């Protein structure tokens, strides 16, 4: 039978099975059909543009990679298992706790070495359904708390594309870190952007910040997460939302990473957002955290931005650092001045950069806030555009010749655990 006709028949049958609630049977039917296609065409070359989606669980280490994966993708991302989590998981604690959560034996916990797409419901969410992808490192053991990195994709991207382009899963595996990739539905934004410029999505406890934190807590309810090592990073619109989360939830995130993004509160409508992207935010455009946010110093921040970025002007990277240092100086137990150290270098691909490291002058911050005196890093990528530096060509918006932003960001994160709160 012609493969296109067979695929149409398959999708019709699978749709009926899904509508009748027979999810396992639908998954099995798709797997069998894909497997039969591979058997028929195993000796034919795979076109460079060929893409296929599989619902098969990731293969254990050392086993053969499924042939229907795109072999031309530079960064290999495991196929995702779709899990419908219609029943709510036990709520996570609202405040971080130093008590380990030995939840890797939770009946709904994703297995070690998996990359899973989860259907997520949230009572206050405006758009349904929501999904996120979760990477669980292969070294996961019961009761051992792990770091967690929340990764927010840019416009026109999705979690698998973002994971492929950044290579964060591979980088997180040796660190035994979980990686959470929320997915922005097109019903919330036609281009799949996080709505960092809307007032309703800029405050603690409401809109998209509340939704993203709820996803985070959903993962923490099923896996042993080290609450002192929870981080957030993003690209472009995802970077702007990461900055917002760091501002609104300083007690939750130990550090923030922004690549080609904007400072929290840079705009409050579409026109102001376009202006900020073109020239940087206007003076006074950024607002302070909401009154509900704890009065704590801002999380340490690492920023990457290309000085040839024509989508989000490089001035936004400077403003991110300025906002962090200003908030630090105004913090209740802050007030220290910072010292700037400048390093010049070049990536393996030949891209030059300027790295600025900001440390607290004199004594370090109090032990109740940070372990390290480094409070910010700024990487200016010379000649770089709007793309994730050092990313993989298999993902969108990447610059493989750039510095290894993923490794540097993860390094910065792990150097900044949050000290236990008393």
C-alpha positions in Angstrom: 0.0 0.0 0.0 1.2 3.5 -0.8 2.8 5.0 2.4 0.9 8.3 2.2 -2.5 6.4 2.0 -1.3 4.1 4.8 -0.4 7.1 6.9 -3.8 8.7 6.4 -5.5 5.4 7.4 -3.3 5.2 10.4 -4.1 8.7 11.6 -7.8 8.1 11.2 -7.6 4.9 13.3 -5.4 6.6 15.9 -7.7 9.5 16.2 -10.7 7.3 16.8 -8.7 5.4 19.5 -7.7 8.6 21.2 -11.3 9.9 21.2 -12.4 6.6 22.8 -9.8 7.0 25.4 -7.6 4.1 24.2 -4.3 6.0 24.3 -2.1 2.9 24.7 -3.7 1.3 21.6 -3.3 4.5 19.6 0.4 4.6 20.5 0.9 1.0 19.7 -0.7 1.4 16.3 1.6 4.3 15.4 4.7 2.4 16.5 3.8 -0.6 14.5 3.1 1.4 11.3 6.4 3.3 11.7 8.2 0.1 12.4 6.8 -1.5 9.2 7.8 1.5 7.2 11.4 1.3 8.5 11.5 -2.4 7.6 10.4 -1.6 4.0 12.8 1.3 3.5 15.8 0.4 5.7 18.0 0.3 2.6 16.9 3.6 1.2 18.8 6.9 2.0 17.0 9.2 4.3 16.3 12.7 2.8 17.9 15.6 4.7 14.5 17.2 5.1 12.8 14.0 6.4 11.2 14.3 9.8 9.2 11.8 11.7 7.6 11.8 15.1 7.7 8.7 17.4 5.9 8.1 20.6 8.3 5.3 21.5 10.1 5.5 24.8 13.8 6.4 24.7 16.0 3.4 24.1 18.2 2.3 26.9 21.9 3.2 26.7 23.8 1.0 24.3 20.8 -0.1 22.2 20.3 0.8 18.6 18.8 4.2 17.8 15.4 4.0 16.1 15.9 4.4 12.3 13.0 6.7 11.8 14.8 9.5 13.7 16.4 12.2 11.6 20.0 11.1 11.3 21.0 14.5 10.0 20.1 16.3 13.2 23.3 17.5 14.9 22.0 17.1 18.4 20.2 13.9 19.1 17.1 14.5 21.3 15.3 11.4 22.5 11.8 10.7 21.3 9.1 12.0 23.7 6.6 9.8 25.4 3.2 11.6 25.7 1.7 11.4 29.2 -1.8 12.6 29.9 -1.6 13.9 33.5 -5.3 14.7 33.8 -5.3 13.8 37.5 -3.5 16.5 39.5 -0.3 15.6 41.3 0.2 16.4 44.9 0.9 20.1 45.3 4.5 21.1 45.9 5.3 23.4 48.7 4.9 27.1 47.9 8.2 28.0 49.5 11.5 26.2 48.8 12.4 23.7 51.5 15.8 22.2 52.4 14.1 18.9 53.0 14.8 16.5 50.1 11.8 15.1 48.3 12.4 11.4 47.8 9.7 11.3 45.1 11.6 9.4 42.3 9.5 6.4 43.3 6.3 8.4 42.8 3.9 6.4 40.5 3.8 9.2 38.0 7.5 10.0 38.0 9.2 9.9 34.6 12.0 7.3 34.4 15.7 8.0 34.4 17.2 8.8 30.9 13.8 9.9 29.5 12.6 13.0 27.6 8.8 13.1 28.1 6.0 15.3 26.8 3.5 15.9 29.6 -0.1 17.2 29.2 -0.5 19.7 32.1 -3.7 21.3 33.5 -3.8 24.3 35.7 -7.0 25.8 37.1 -6.1 29.4 36.4 -4.6 28.9 32.9 -6.4 30.9 30.2 -5.4 28.5 27.4 -5.8 24.7 27.3 -4.3 22.3 27.0 -0.7 23.0 28.1 2.3 20.8 27.7 5.8 20.6 28.8 8.8 18.4 28.2 10.9 17.0 31.0 14.4 15.6 30.7 15.3 13.2 33.5 19.0 12.4 33.6 20.1 8.8 33.5 21.9 9.1 36.8 18.7 9.7 38.8 18.5 7.8 42.1 15.7 7.6 44.6 15.9 10.3 47.2 18.9 12.1 45.8 18.0 15.8 45.3 18.9 17.1 41.8 19.3 20.6 40.3 16.5 21.7 38.0 16.8 24.1 35.0 13.7 25.7 33.6 14.3 26.4 29.9 12.0 28.9 28.0 12.1 28.8 24.2 11.9 31.7 21.9 9.2 32.7 19.4 8.5 30.1 16.7 10.3 27.5 18.7 9.0 24.5 20.7 10.6 22.4 23.5 12.1 19.7 21.2 13.6 22.3 18.8 14.9 24.3 21.8 16.4 21.2 23.4 18.0 20.2 20.1 19.5 23.7 19.5 20.8 24.3 22.9 22.0 20.8 23.7 21.0 21.4 27.3 20.0 17.8 27.9 23.4 16.5 27.1 25.0 19.2 29.2 22.7 18.5 32.1 23.3 14.7 32.2 26.8 14.8 33.8 25.5 17.3 36.4 22.6 15.0 37.1 20.2 17.9 36.5 16.5 17.8 35.5 15.6 20.1 32.6 12.0 21.4 32.2 10.8 22.9 28.9 7.4 24.5 29.0 5.6 24.8 25.7 3.8 28.0 24.7 0.6 27.1 22.8 -0.3 29.1 19.7 -3.7 29.9 21.3 -1.8 32.0 23.8 0.4 33.7 21.2 0.2 33.2 17.4 4.0 33.0 17.1 4.5 30.8 20.2 6.1 33.7 22.1 5.9 34.1 25.9 3.9 37.3 26.5 6.6 39.1 28.5 5.2 42.5 27.5 1.6 42.1 28.8 0.9 43.5 32.2 -1.2 40.5 33.1 1.8 38.2 32.5 4.4 40.3 34.4 3.4 39.7 38.0 3.9 37.1 40.6 0.9 34.8 41.1 -0.9 35.6 37.8 -0.8 34.8 34.1 2.2 33.0 32.6 4.6 33.5 35.6 2.1 31.6 37.8 1.6 28.9 35.1 5.3 28.3 34.7 5.9 28.1 38.5 3.0 25.6 38.7 4.7 23.5 36.1 7.9 23.7 38.1 6.0 22.6 41.3 4.4 19.8 39.3 7.9 18.4 38.6 9.0 18.9 42.1 6.0 16.9 43.4 7.3 13.8 41.5 11.0 14.1 41.5 13.6 14.8 44.2 14.6 18.4 43.4 17.2 20.3 45.4 15.2 23.5 46.1 18.5 25.4 46.6 19.5 24.7 43.0 16.5 25.7 40.8 17.4 27.9 37.8 15.7 29.6 34.9 17.0 30.4 31.4 15.5 31.5 28.1 16.2 32.8 24.6 14.7 36.1 23.2 11.1 36.2 24.5 11.9 33.3 26.7 14.8 35.2 28.1 12.6 38.2 28.8 10.2 35.9 30.7 13.1 34.3 32.6 14.1 37.8 33.8 10.5 38.3 34.9 10.5 35.1 36.9 13.8 36.0 38.6 12.4 39.3 39.6 9.0 38.0 40.8 10.2 34.8 42.5 13.6 35.6 44.0 13.1 33.0 46.7 12.6 30.3 44.2 15.3 30.8 41.5 18.9 30.6 42.6 20.2 32.2 39.3 18.9 33.4 36.0 20.3 33.1 32.4 19.1 35.4 29.6 20.2 34.9 25.9 19.3 37.7 23.5 16.5 38.9 25.8 15.2 42.0 27.6 15.0 43.2 31.2 11.9 42.5 33.3 9.3 45.2 32.7 10.9 46.5 29.5 7.5 47.1 27.9 3.8 46.9 28.9 2.2 46.7 25.4 3.0 45.6 21.9 4.2 49.0 20.6 6.5 49.5 23.6 7.8 45.9 23.1 8.7 46.6 19.5 10.4 49.8 20.5 12.4 48.1 23.2 13.5 45.3 20.9 14.7 47.9 18.4 16.5 50.3 20.7 16.3 49.0 24.2 13.8 49.9 26.9 13.1 53.6 27.6 14.4 55.0 30.9 11.9 54.2 33.7 10.1 51.5 31.6 11.1 48.7 33.9 9.1 48.3 37.1 10.0 47.0 40.5 8.8 43.6 41.7 5.2 43.4 42.9 4.4 44.0 46.5 3.8 40.3 47.0 7.3 39.4 46.0 9.7 38.8 48.9 12.1 41.6 49.6 15.2 39.7 48.7 18.3 40.5 46.6 17.9 39.6 42.9 19.2 36.2 41.8 22.7 36.3 40.1 22.3 36.7 36.4 24.3 35.6 33.3 23.6 37.4 30.0 24.6 36.5 26.4 23.9 38.9 23.5 25.3 39.4 20.1 26.3 43.0 19.2 25.0 42.5 15.7 21.6 41.4 16.8 19.0 43.1 14.6 16.0 41.4 16.3 16.7 42.4 19.9 19.2 45.3 20.2 22.3 44.6 22.2 21.5 47.5 24.5 19.0 45.2 26.1 21.8 43.0 27.3 23.4 46.0 29.0 20.1 47.0 30.6 19.7 43.5 32.0 23.0 43.8 33.8 22.3 47.4 34.9 18.9 46.3 36.3 20.4 43.5 38.3 23.2 45.6 39.8 20.7 48.4 40.6 18.3 45.9 42.3 21.3 44.5 44.2 22.3 47.9 45.5 18.8 48.6 46.6 18.2 45.3 48.4 17.6 45.4 52.1 20.9 43.7 53.0 22.7 44.9 49.8 24.2 48.3 49.4 27.6 47.0 48.3 29.3 48.3 45.2 30.5 45.9 42.5 33.8 45.5 40.7 33.9 44.8 37.0 36.5 42.5 35.5 36.9 42.3 31.7 38.1 39.3 29.8 38.6 39.1 26.0 38.5 35.8 24.2 37.6 33.8 21.1 35.4 30.7 20.7 36.7 27.6 19.0 34.7 28.6 15.9 36.5 31.9 15.7 33.9 34.3 17.2 35.4 36.9 19.5 33.7 38.0 22.7 34.0 40.3 25.7 33.2 38.7 29.1 32.5 41.0 32.0 32.3 39.6 35.5 30.7 41.6 38.3 31.7 40.8 41.9 30.8 42.4 45.2 33.5 44.8 46.4 35.0 44.0 49.8 33.1 41.4 51.8 30.7 39.0 50.2 26.9 39.2 50.6 25.5 37.7 53.8 25.5 34.0 53.9 21.7 34.0 53.9 21.6 35.1 50.2 24.5 33.9 48.1 27.5 31.6 48.4 29.5 33.4 45.8 30.6 37.0 45.4 29.9 36.9 41.7 26.6 38.5 41.1 26.5 38.9 37.3 28.3 37.9 34.0 27.8 39.6 30.7 29.0 38.0 27.4 29.1 40.4 24.4 29.4 38.2 21.3 31.0 40.3 18.6 29.5 40.0 15.2 26.8 37.6 16.4 23.1 37.9 15.5 19.9 36.7 17.2 20.9 33.1 17.9 22.0 30.8 20.7 25.8 30.9 20.8 27.5 27.5 20.3 24.2 25.9 19.6 23.6 22.9 17.3 22.6 23.4 13.7 19.7 20.8 14.1 17.8 23.5 16.1 16.5 26.9 15.0 18.1 30.2 16.0 21.5 28.8 16.7 25.1 29.9 15.9 27.4 26.8 16.1 30.5 28.9 15.8 29.8 30.9 18.9 30.9 30.4 22.5 29.4 27.4 24.3 26.6 29.4 25.9 24.9 26.2 27.3 28.0 25.0 29.1 28.8 28.5 30.4 25.3 29.0 31.6 25.1 25.7 33.4 28.5 26.3 34.9 27.3 29.7 36.2 24.2 28.1 37.6 25.9 25.3 39.5 28.3 27.9 41.0 25.4 29.7 42.5 23.3 27.5 44.8 21.0 29.3 47.1 22.1 29.3 50.7 19.5 27.6 53.0 16.9 30.0 54.4 16.5 30.2 58.2 
